[in-house]
Amino acid sequence: MPTKESKELQSMVDLLKKGATLTELSCPACASPLFKLKSGEIWCVKCQKRVVVVKEGQTDEEATRPVLLNSLETTVLTKIQEVEKKLKEETDPAQLEKLTTTLTSLLENLEKIKKMKH
């Protein structure tokens, strides 16, 4: 039976195969090496958590903003997919109007999020 350490090592290998890079940083909680994912997030394999790096002179808000915006973007994209599925099946004109209004709002918010990221 594989040990916890061998599972963690395999997870690290898997991350590298998926395009993550090993950073020079270590986890403040467990001292395990940290990986930078393709999304830009910093990840601790041992803790199975995202790590936010706060640079000198940077506020916590500034450091967590990209993570929050990525999470929000993912949520909005998921909701857009859900509305799209309902839109395909709906035949009632009143419900179609509600769904298209919701979809329009979600798309506008997605655009705002993308602008905030850049």
N, C-alpha and C positions, 0 to 999 in steps of 0.2 A: 504494500500500500504506500503510495507516495506521501512523503512528509510535507508539512506546511511550507518548509523552505523550498522544496523542489517544485511545489505548485507555484510559489511566488516567482521563482526563477523562470519557470515555463511561461508565466504571465508576462514577465519582462521580455523574454525572447519574442513572444507573440506581438507585443507592442512594437518592438523594433521591426518585425516583419511587416507590420501595418504602416510603417513610415514614421513612427515616433522617434524622437532622438533623446539620448541620455544627456541630462544636464549635469553641470558641476555642482548643483544644489542637492541638499539632503533634506528629508522631511523633518520639520521641527518637532513632530510628535514621536517619531520612531527612528529617525536617523537613516532611513532607507534612501537609496538614490531616487531622485525625482526624474520623471520623463516629461518631455514636451510633446503633446499630441499634435497631429496634423491640424487640429482646430485651433491650436495655440494655447490650449489649456495645459496647466502643469498637473501631473497626476502622480500619486503615491500608490504603488502596487500593493505594498504591505497593508496600508490603512484602507485601501480601496476608496480613496477620497481625492477630490480636486484640492489643490493647494494654491492659494493666492499669494503671490510674491509682492510685498509692498516695498518699493524702492525708497531710499533715503529722500526725504523731502516730499514724498507722495502721501496723500491722505488715503485712508481705508476706502473711501468712496471712489477715488480715482482708480485705485487698484482693482476694485471689484466690478467696476462699470462694464468692462468688456465681457466678463463672465455673465453678468446679469443680462446684458443685451443679447448675448448668444442664446441664453436660456429662453428669454422672451421671444426671440425670433423663432426658435424651435416650436414653442407653444403655439404661436400664431400660425405657423405653417401647418401644424397638426390640425388646428381648428379649420383652416381653409380646406384641407382634405376632407374633413368630416362634413362640412357644408356642401362641398362638391358632390359627395356621395348622395346626400339627401336631395340635392338639386336634380340629379339624374333620375331619381325615382319619383319625384313629386309631380303631380298633375293638377292640383288645386291652384288656381291663379293667385289667390290671396296668400297661400303659403309660399308660392314661387316668388312673390314680391318681397315677402319677409326674408326669405333666404338670399335673394339677390342684394337686398339692403345690407344684410349681415356680411355677405361676401365682400361687398364694396368697402364697408368699414374695416374689415380685416385686412384687405389689400392696401388700403390707405395707411393703416397702422404698420404694416410690414414695411412699406416704403419709408415711413418716418424712422423706424428702427434702423433700417439700412443706412439712412442719412446720418443718424447719430453715431453709427459705428465708424464712419469715415471722417 
